[in-house]
Amino acid sequence: MKTLRKILIACCLVVVTSSLACKVAESRSETADENKVDQSAPINKKISKAGPPKPPRLAQARPKPDPIPPPKDVAAPPPEATKSASGLASLMIKAGTGAKHPRAHDTVKVHYTGWTTDGKMFDSSVSRGRPASFPLNRVIPGWTEGLQLMTTGEKRRFWIPVELAYKGKRGAPAGMLVFDVELLEIKVKPDPPQTPADVAEPPQDAKKTQSGLAYKVLKQGTGQKHPLATSKVKVNYSGWTTDGKMFDSSITRGRPAGFPLNRVIAGWTEGLQLMVVGEKCRFWIPQELAYKGKPGAPAGMLVFDVELLEINN
């Protein structure tokens, strides 16, 4: 009987585990829907900075992509390479056919291969047979700087010092990295909004709530209804730290953000309930109502310009 009981318990565990796996898969599928929460909005979670796109994990049955041989000058930049003030070295391999250079907030499509200076390939979109696309301000600094030197159709080799690469981050390629990058396409994004003149602190005509949230109406709305704390809203927004550095903007991404108000930082949950559709407000959100000193998140008081586009209760 004890043996039979163990078998029955094991079977139950298999069924439960299988059911949970299906629910997780369904949940992941749902989050891919464009009508779900826009994860780029200021949601209460740690913000991380990505490097060059990492290849997806391949099934064990698939063969690994063949390594691409390293260039002869992989160990160090040759004398003919140009070097910027930051320490980035580059050499044009093939001239481009375009005239425009991407800007830091533009999105680019590239083919690339990366090696460490001992000649080991650690990543390649060429081997995967699929180009990579990303905003230039969301990758390692060496890529953000280097690709702005390029035009469409150009291929360039970069020697990126560790300070402009992964900075010794655990699990990432170490030391100076070498990339061959071909710029295939530039998707121009709107210019970032100007930093507000009163970004350092709320002006005297700003209103203040009991929680410490300060706000000012920049444009009157056309709606009558205010969102609830549980409402789903669609907004355009830009955010700055009080030293004037913009850290996020739906405008530069070229698409509004949608999210439930109870899934964002406290200053947003409170502030957007004061607004009506069509209204644009500036919020000065103290740290206690923002990211509360979370590592990797914007620190201190934050300033947001928010335009409320839509309410879905």
N, C-alpha and C positions, 0 to 999 in steps of 0.2 A: 504493500500500500504506500509506503514512504517513497518508493521509486516512482510509482504512478503519479503521486502528488507533485514530485519534482518536475516530471515531464509536463504536467498540466500547467504548472506555474511558468515554466520556460516558454510554452506555447503562447500563454497570455502576454508575456513580456514581448514576444516577437510581434504579436498583433498590435499591441499598444505602440511599440516603436515604429512599426510600419505606418500606422495611422498618423503619428506625430510627424513623420517624414513627409507624408502627403500634404499635411496642413502647412508645413514650412514651405514646401514647394509652391503651394497655392498662394501663400502670403507673398513670396518673392515675385510671383507672376503678377499679382495685383499691384505691387508697388511700382512696377514698370509702366503702368497705365499713366498717360499724360495727365489725366484728370485727377490723379491722386496728389498727395502733398509734394510740393516742390522742395526738394531737399536742400536747395541753395538758399532758402530763406533762413532768417536768424533763429533756427530751432535750438532748443536747449540741449546741445550735445557738443562734444569736443570737435574743434575745427582742425583739420590736418591739411598740410600742403603736399601735393603730389609731385612726384618727379616725372620723368618720361614714362609714358604708359607702359605698364607691365603686361606681358602676354598672359592670356587666360590659361588656366590649368588644363592640360590636355588629358584625355582619357588614356589609361595605361596601354590600351590596345593600339593607339596611334604612335607611329615612330616619331622620335624627337627630330626637330628640324636640323638639317645639316649645318654645321658651323661654317661661317664665312671666314676665309683666311684674313688675318690682320694685315694692315698696310705695313710696308717696310719701316716706316717712320713712327710706328706705334709707341715706341719707348719715350720719344721726346720730339717736340716741334722742330722741323728743319729750319735752317737759316732764312729761307724765303717766306716762312710763315709770318703773318702780321700778328702783333700782340697789342691788346688794349690795355688801358690803365688799370683795369680790374685784374689782369693776369690771364685773361682768355686769349688763347692763340688759335688762329684759323688759317686755312689755305683753300682757295677756290680750286675745285677739281674740274668743274664744268660750268661754263657761263650760263646765266639764265636767259630766258626769252621775254620775261616781263619787265616792267618798269617800276612797279610799286614795291615798297618794302612793307612788311607787316609791322603793326604797332603792338605794344605790350598787351593791349586788351583785345586784339584781334584773335580769331581762331584760325589755325593753320592745319593743312593736311600734308603729311610728310611720309617718306620712306626713310628708315634709318637703321644703322647697326652700331652697336657699342662694344668696345673692348676695354679691358684693363691694360695697363702699360706692359704687362708680361705677355700680351697677345691672346688672352683668353676672351672669347666672345661671351657676353652675359645677356644680351638682348638683341633682337633684330626683327623689325617688321617685314624685312625683305624675306627672311627665312619663313616667316609665317604666311607670306603671300598676301598680306593685307595691310594697307597704309594705316597710319594712326592720325587721329584728329584731336585737337585740344586747344584751349585758350593759352596763349603764351605766358600769361601771368599766373598760370597754375602749374608750372613745371620748375625744374631746378634753375637757379639764376643764370647758369652758363647757357642754357637753352633760350631763356627769355632774352638775354643780351645778344647771343649769337645769331639767332634766326632773324633778328631785325636788320642784320647786315645783308640779308639775302633777297633775291627776287624770284618770282615763279620760274621753275625750270632749272634753277641753279642747284649745283651739288657742291657741298663744302665739307671739309674735315675740321673738326674742332678738338683741341686739347684743353680739357676743362679741369682746372685745379680743384683740389678737394673742397676748398672754401666756396666754390661756385657750383659744386656738385652735391654730394650727400652729407658732407661735413662729419664723417665718421659715424653716421647713423647705423645702428646695429641691423644686420641683415641686408644692407644695401651695398652695392659695389664700392670698394674702398680705394682711396688714393685718387690720383689724377685719372680721368676717364677720357677715352678717345671715341668720337662719334663721326661717322660719315652720314650726312643728312642731305636728302634731296627734297627741296620745297616744291610740292605739287600744286598747292592751291592756297589762296588767302581768302578767308571769309571776313570781310570788313565789318566791324561792329561799330555802333554809334559812339561818338566821342563821350568820354566820361563827363558828368556834370561838374560845374565849378564848385570849389570848396566854399561853403557859406562864410561870409565875413564875420559872423557871430558864433563860429564853431567852438571857440575856447570856453564860452560860458553863456548861460541864458541872458538875453537882454532884459532891460527893465520892463518892457511891455509884454514879456512872456508870462503866461499864467502858470501856476504851480498847484499840484494836487497835494493831498495830505501825505502821500507816499514819498514825495520828493520828485516826482516826474514833472518836468517843465515842458511847455508846449506853446506853439504859436501857429495860428492859421495863416497859410500863405496864399490859399485860393479857396473861395467859398464853394461849397458843394451844391449839387442840384437835387439830391435826394432828401428824404425826410426821415428815413429809418436808420437807426444805429445798429451795428452788429452786436450780438450777445457774445459772452465769453466762449460759448460753444459753437459760434457761427464759423462757417468757412468763408474766407475772404480772398479776393484777388487784388493785388496791389503792384504798383511800381515803386521802387525805393532805392535809396543810396545811403550808405553809412560811412561816417568818418570818426576817427579818434579826435580828441580835442586839440591835437597838434596839427590837424588839417589833413591827415593821411586817410584817403578813402580805402576801406578794406573790403567793401562789397557793394554791388549795384546790379539790380535787375535790368537797368537801362543799358549798361555796357554789354550785358549778355544778350540783349535784344528780345527778351520775353518777360512778361509779368510773372510774379510768383503767387502761387495759391497754397493755402494752408488753413487748418483749423486754428482759431485764436488761442485755444488752450494747449497748443503744442509749441508755442514760441516763448521767447523771454518775457518776463513779467511786465516790463515796460511797454512791450507791444500789446500784450493782452489788455492792459489797462488803457493805453493810449488810443488804440483803434476803436474802442467802444465809445469814444468821444466824437467820432467822425461820422459823416454821412457820405454816400456815394458822390464822387466828383470832387470831394474836398481834398486839399493838399495841406499837410501839416509838417512842421519841424518839431522834433522831439529831442530834448536833452535828457538822456536816461542815465541816472546814477548807477554805479557799478552793482549796487545791491539789487537793482531791478534789471540788470543786464546779465553778464556772464559770471559775476561773483568771483573773479580771480581765477577762473578755470585755466589750467595750462593749455596753451595753444590758441586760446580765444582772445579777441580784442579786449584790452585791459582798460580799466578806469571808466569814466563817464563817456558814453557814446552819443553821437548826434545822428539822427536819421531824418531825411526828407521822405515822407510817405504820401502817396496818392492812392486813395481808396477807389478802386475801379468797379468792384462788384461784391455783393453780399449774398451768400447762399446759406440760409438757416437750416 
